[in-house]
């Protein structure tokens, strides 16, 4: 068991973080423009665990750090098979729709950029995914998570 500088328990895990998107916002004030940054970060271990976090700050590195901390708090275990998922799923978030289908061994990951990153971090080896509607990165990620939450293991279904 290890502890950080504040004396809190620090989880030692093999979660790898990946910055999906960084956005710069500008607020116009009397003295000029004030910039702030937001970062969308995902963490995963390649064994079925995945988390998404969103962080905002006046500095890019602080936004990424906050996003990573948020993602670590939101890590969930998803039921994935040996090589692919058990069944087809469809997820939606704010007008964005994502379709994820299982495939046979040797296909690889066929998906768009944000969906591909999430599925690689999840640990799926063979899968096909399609973003049906929407281009907003945050909504694509949320729709992908909504689709993954519909996954059920074969033991739960009774197969």
Number of C-alpha atoms within 10 A of each C-alpha: 6 9 11 9 7 7 8 9 11 12 11 9 7 11 18 13 20 17 15 18 15 18 12 13 12 11 9 9 8 6 6 9 11 12 13 16 19 23 26 25 27 28 27 27 18 18 19 19 18 27 24 27 22 21 21 21 17 14 13 18 14 16 23 27 18 21 26 26 17 20 23 21 12 14 19 15 13 19 19 22 17 12 18 22 24 17 16 17 20 21 21 22 19 13 13 21 22 25 19 23 17 21 20 11 12 10 14 15 20 18 18 13 12 16 24 18 18 24 25 17 23 23 20 22 23 21 23 20 21 17 22 15 16 16 12 11 17 19 19 27 24 19 25 28 21 18 20 22 16 14 17 16 15 14 7 7 7 6 6
